[in-house]
Amino acid sequence: MAGGLVALLDDVAVLARAAAASIDDIGAAAAKAGAKAAGVVVDDAAVTPQYVRSLAAEREVPIIKRIAVGSLRNKFFIILPAVLLLSQFVPWLLTPILMLGGAYLCYEGAEKVWAKIAHHGASGAGEEKVQDETTLVSGAVRTDLILSAEIMVISLNEVIDEAFWSRLTILAVVAVLITVLVYGVVALIVKMDDAGLRLSQGSGAVATFGRGLVRAMPVVLSVLTVVGTAAMLWVGGHILLLGTNELNLHFLYEAVHHVEVAAHDATGVLGGLVGWLVNTVASAVLGLIVGALVVLVMTLTLHRRTSKAAAATAAATTRTDGTIPAPPSRAARRRDAPADQAPRG
């Protein structure tokens, strides 16, 4: 009896060690998968604070909580089932889908660069409207759906060789950790100025630190925006670079790899860092080129149609707001008159 109990306990210990090892493996895989999505995570953290800029201070954290819950719903009820089904039954679709997502990231990054260069954000800056909270949360969750899909697909691409249940567990861990990280950081960012304001009401070094914190927050947000834009171009370009290689279009990947290896070999102990920088800069340049092309196409097609529709709506509004349009000229009336009612003489 005692021997059987000892054997049972020994089996339990073996299973516990195996489970611990499995958890370690899942944790390591989740960390690796999440690291690959770092660019999108940085952009997500940079974008989300914009949604609560016009809100009262006491509503900022509750709104961020609602957006975070919506983000979890996106990941667990829409994205995770979709990517798992794709990886299980049509894994060859993942590379094209990932490249489409990479092109979208390039477009977003290039559009932000163009807006900065053209100063599009300058007009109407003082006319910011306070949105209804439900509308605001809905818009933020829709944006999160796109960014979260990119995070999950990038993460899946790193663990595609794992068994189905391992993939499910790893992606679930990534979904929770990324959501907590992004929205935890966002909540911290949006409350930092409030914390600084409270500290500034003290005295001595504490008040000085508080005032410095208040002054620093606009700079922090600006830096986050720049880093997020650069990260989108880098990650999007790198996805396209790897995707073209996997689709047997090797020339771009081989050209960048050749330059990377040459830089690595020429810089001695700094070779690893320099090689990584070469690959990163090349990926970002590719991302900027692809994104600029997509921006151009969108500007010539969708945005132009949107502008025409807006102009037509404005014209219709002008006719219904009490302004009486000018009567047609006599020549126009004569030209438009039916043939049987044409004026004589």
VOGU-3710 file (C-alpha; in Angstrom, 3 decimals, decimal comma):
1> magglvalld> 0,000/0,000/0,000  2,768/2,407/1,021  4,766/1,419/-2,046  1,777/2,085/-4,278  1,263/5,491/-2,667  4,921/6,363/-3,161  4,705/5,287/-6,820  1,565/7,389/-7,281  3,218/10,424/-5,705  6,252/9,866/-7,917
11> dvavlaraaa> 4,004/9,785/-11,002  2,293/12,974/-9,843  5,683/14,631/-9,399  6,720/13,581/-12,912  3,469/14,956/-14,337  3,940/18,184/-12,375  7,467/18,579/-13,732  6,208/17,891/-17,256  3,409/20,426/-16,801  5,868/23,005/-15,458
21> asiddigaaa> 8,162/22,397/-18,423  5,196/22,727/-20,777  4,194/26,003/-19,108  7,768/27,240/-19,458  7,729/26,310/-23,153  4,388/28,050/-23,652  5,659/31,113/-21,804  8,814/31,240/-23,907  6,841/30,764/-27,127  4,335/33,431/-26,088
31> akagakaagv> 7,170/35,853/-25,306  8,790/35,156/-28,682  5,507/35,538/-30,518  4,632/38,728/-28,669  8,071/40,230/-29,326  7,535/39,901/-33,073  4,367/41,984/-32,732  6,163/44,732/-30,790  5,827/47,288/-33,581  2,060/46,963/-33,694
41> vvddaavtpq> 1,911/47,015/-29,887  3,836/50,291/-29,775  1,502/51,782/-32,361  -1,555/50,551/-30,445  -0,222/52,190/-27,289  0,465/55,391/-29,228  -2,947/55,516/-30,946  -5,290/54,737/-28,040  -4,562/57,810/-25,833  -5,932/59,994/-28,657
51> yvrslaaere> -9,433/58,642/-27,952  -9,634/60,080/-24,432  -8,042/63,465/-25,039  -11,340/65,372/-25,013  -12,854/63,552/-22,019  -13,145/64,655/-18,412  -10,303/63,281/-16,288  -12,587/61,048/-14,209  -13,921/59,319/-17,374  -10,535/58,456/-18,900
61> vpiikriavg> -9,807/55,210/-17,047  -13,402/53,845/-17,306  -13,348/54,449/-21,060  -9,967/52,733/-21,383  -11,394/49,762/-19,458  -14,316/49,545/-21,874  -11,959/49,657/-24,853  -9,783/46,957/-23,258  -12,819/44,692/-22,764  -13,769/45,272/-26,391
71> slrnkffiil> -10,216/44,406/-27,394  -10,417/41,085/-25,533  -13,736/40,333/-27,251  -12,105/41,067/-30,601  -9,232/38,705/-29,870  -11,115/35,783/-28,326  -14,418/35,785/-30,238  -13,358/36,945/-33,713  -9,615/36,861/-34,363  -8,473/33,782/-32,441
81> pavlllsqfv> -11,063/31,376/-33,943  -10,406/32,763/-37,434  -6,607/32,454/-37,333  -6,725/28,992/-35,733  -9,077/27,702/-38,422  -6,850/29,169/-41,121  -3,708/27,682/-39,611  -5,364/24,293/-39,245  -6,996/23,933/-42,662  -5,463/26,471/-45,087
91> pwlltpilml> -2,064/27,449/-43,617  -0,826/28,576/-47,048  -3,185/31,557/-46,782  -1,370/32,943/-43,746  1,539/34,435/-45,702  -0,671/36,401/-48,159  -2,935/37,530/-45,300  0,091/38,552/-43,267  1,435/40,496/-46,253  -1,906/42,279/-46,670
101> ggaylcyega> -1,707/43,250/-43,019  1,892/44,380/-43,532  0,799/46,533/-46,473  -1,910/48,055/-44,268  0,690/48,899/-41,621  2,863/50,497/-44,313  -0,140/52,519/-45,493  -0,926/53,719/-41,969  2,701/54,696/-41,344  3,104/56,462/-44,704
111> ekvwakiahh> -0,200/58,296/-44,236  1,015/59,634/-40,889  4,299/60,735/-42,481  2,405/62,474/-45,296  0,022/64,146/-42,851  3,009/65,459/-40,902  4,755/66,744/-44,023  1,624/68,319/-45,491  0,481/69,671/-42,073  -2,955/68,138/-42,566
121> gasgageekv> -3,440/68,018/-38,827  -3,096/71,784/-38,528  -6,492/72,654/-39,965  -9,398/72,477/-37,599  -7,198/71,705/-34,622  -9,211/73,996/-32,418  -12,555/72,536/-33,462  -12,282/69,177/-31,670  -15,733/67,882/-30,810  -16,610/65,925/-27,696
131> qdettlvsga> -18,008/62,595/-28,863  -20,583/60,424/-27,203  -18,764/57,803/-25,091  -20,471/54,856/-26,788  -19,524/56,180/-30,225  -15,988/56,821/-29,056  -15,582/53,305/-27,618  -17,053/51,736/-30,765  -14,565/53,593/-32,970  -11,639/52,644/-30,745
141> vrtdlilsae> -12,681/48,978/-30,697  -12,956/48,936/-34,499  -9,427/50,315/-34,784  -8,257/47,798/-32,195  -9,742/44,976/-34,294  -7,311/45,749/-37,115  -4,281/46,183/-34,860  -5,161/43,111/-32,775  -5,585/41,021/-35,924  -2,068/42,016/-36,966
151> imvislnevi> -0,687/41,138/-33,532  -2,365/37,729/-33,519  -1,395/36,814/-37,082  2,219/37,876/-36,502  2,245/35,850/-33,275  0,671/32,844/-34,991  3,318/32,956/-37,693  5,937/32,359/-34,984  4,229/29,263/-33,543  2,715/27,801/-36,705
161> deafwsrlti> 4,659/24,531/-36,236  3,196/23,898/-32,783  0,317/21,467/-32,193  -3,223/22,884/-32,336  -3,802/23,048/-28,573  -0,360/24,553/-28,003  -1,111/27,219/-30,599  -4,432/27,918/-28,930  -2,846/28,250/-25,488  0,064/30,373/-26,691
171> lavvavlitv> -2,175/32,760/-28,636  -4,578/33,049/-25,703  -1,652/33,971/-23,436  -0,415/36,497/-25,998  -3,919/37,991/-26,321  -4,268/38,539/-22,562  -0,704/39,773/-21,996  -0,752/42,166/-24,954  -4,127/43,608/-23,925  -3,038/44,108/-20,318
181> lvygvvaliv> 0,271/45,607/-21,437  -1,172/48,001/-24,018  -4,107/49,304/-22,018  -2,178/49,320/-18,756  0,436/51,536/-20,399  -2,287/53,681/-21,965  -3,985/54,192/-18,591  -0,622/55,105/-17,076  0,115/57,570/-19,859  -3,213/59,402/-19,698
191> kmddaglrls> -3,054/59,735/-15,899  0,565/60,855/-15,701  -0,301/64,509/-16,232  -2,951/64,303/-13,484  -0,381/62,769/-11,152  2,076/65,503/-12,070  -0,544/68,169/-11,424  -1,213/66,801/-7,941  2,483/66,586/-7,163  3,008/70,155/-8,376
201> qgsgavatfg> 0,642/71,373/-5,647  3,126/70,209/-3,017  6,361/71,915/-2,135  10,058/71,608/-2,785  11,486/68,862/-4,970  8,133/67,044/-5,178  6,421/70,079/-6,715  9,326/70,589/-9,115  9,087/66,964/-10,207  5,322/67,291/-10,680
211> rglvrampvv> 5,673/70,394/-12,865  8,367/68,637/-14,892  6,070/65,647/-15,343  3,240/67,859/-16,625  5,585/69,568/-19,083  7,080/66,261/-20,218  3,831/64,475/-21,131  3,224/66,252/-24,464  6,799/65,368/-25,418  6,261/61,744/-24,373
221> lsvltvvgta> 3,103/61,505/-26,495  4,894/63,068/-29,472  7,800/60,623/-29,109  5,337/57,722/-28,857  3,670/58,856/-32,068  7,006/59,017/-33,910  8,132/55,658/-32,537  4,769/54,103/-33,402  4,961/55,402/-36,980  8,544/54,149/-37,403
231> amlwvgghil> 7,582/50,800/-35,895  4,668/50,411/-38,317  6,898/51,075/-41,317  9,591/48,736/-40,000  7,257/45,881/-39,066  5,140/46,251/-42,204  8,189/46,379/-44,466  9,795/43,401/-42,721  6,596/41,363/-43,116  6,582/42,132/-46,841
241> llgtnelnlh> 10,288/41,332/-47,140  9,891/37,916/-45,520  6,618/37,259/-47,345  8,094/37,831/-50,787  10,895/35,422/-49,934  8,394/32,763/-48,805  6,489/33,249/-52,071  9,724/32,481/-53,974  10,349/36,113/-54,968  13,845/36,110/-53,504
251> flyeavhhve> 15,519/39,160/-55,049  14,484/41,740/-52,406  15,260/39,496/-49,448  18,600/38,397/-50,901  19,649/41,981/-51,676  18,902/43,140/-48,119  20,505/40,011/-46,649  23,664/40,564/-48,733  24,035/44,152/-47,482  23,270/43,030/-43,916
261> vaahdatgvl> 25,965/40,332/-43,998  28,496/42,735/-45,546  27,807/45,326/-42,810  28,035/42,620/-40,134  31,408/41,386/-41,395  32,853/44,889/-41,770  32,097/46,170/-38,248  33,715/43,585/-35,982  32,252/43,371/-32,486  29,431/45,724/-33,443
271> gglvgwlvnt> 28,492/43,495/-36,377  25,327/42,119/-34,798  23,931/45,572/-33,988  24,963/47,099/-37,303  23,535/44,160/-39,263  20,233/44,479/-37,399  20,151/48,233/-38,069  20,757/47,658/-41,787  17,898/45,153/-41,954  15,640/47,452/-39,930
281> vasavlgliv> 16,352/50,537/-42,044  15,907/48,559/-45,281  12,591/47,178/-44,013  11,423/50,672/-43,013  12,390/52,121/-46,405  10,523/49,307/-48,170  7,553/49,946/-45,879  7,621/53,674/-46,673  7,755/53,038/-50,438  4,906/50,512/-50,379
291> galvvlvmtl> 2,884/52,689/-48,009  3,383/55,771/-50,200  2,140/53,855/-53,236  -0,954/52,703/-51,332  -1,575/56,269/-50,101  -1,331/57,508/-53,701  -3,808/54,897/-54,947  -6,214/55,615/-52,081  -5,973/59,357/-52,694  -6,734/58,977/-56,405
301> tlhrrtskaa> -9,665/56,608/-55,850  -11,440/56,277/-52,512  -10,508/59,649/-51,012  -11,427/61,489/-54,230  -14,847/59,842/-54,308  -15,305/60,707/-50,631  -14,413/64,353/-51,334  -16,898/64,519/-54,216  -19,630/63,005/-52,057  -18,878/65,515/-49,296
311> aataaattrt> -19,015/68,385/-51,801  -22,358/67,146/-53,139  -23,724/66,879/-49,596  -22,538/70,402/-48,809  -24,215/71,711/-51,938  -27,473/69,979/-51,029  -27,269/71,379/-47,506  -26,788/74,875/-48,911  -30,001/74,491/-50,927  -32,014/73,381/-47,882
321> dgtipappsr> -30,742/75,770/-45,235  -32,837/78,677/-46,420  -30,601/79,953/-49,195  -32,566/80,400/-52,409  -30,586/79,411/-55,485  -30,356/81,958/-58,277  -33,115/81,585/-60,909  -32,031/80,170/-64,250  -31,370/82,655/-67,006  -33,875/83,300/-69,796
331> aarrrdapad> -31,629/81,468/-72,228  -31,520/78,467/-69,916  -35,312/78,458/-69,521  -35,705/78,633/-73,276  -33,204/75,824/-73,774  -34,836/73,603/-71,140  -38,413/74,198/-72,227  -40,259/71,245/-73,806  -40,546/71,316/-77,585  -44,333/71,860/-77,514
341> qaprg> -43,950/74,800/-75,131  -41,000/76,499/-76,759  -41,329/80,293/-76,626  -42,159/82,042/-79,851  -40,150/84,674/-81,460
//
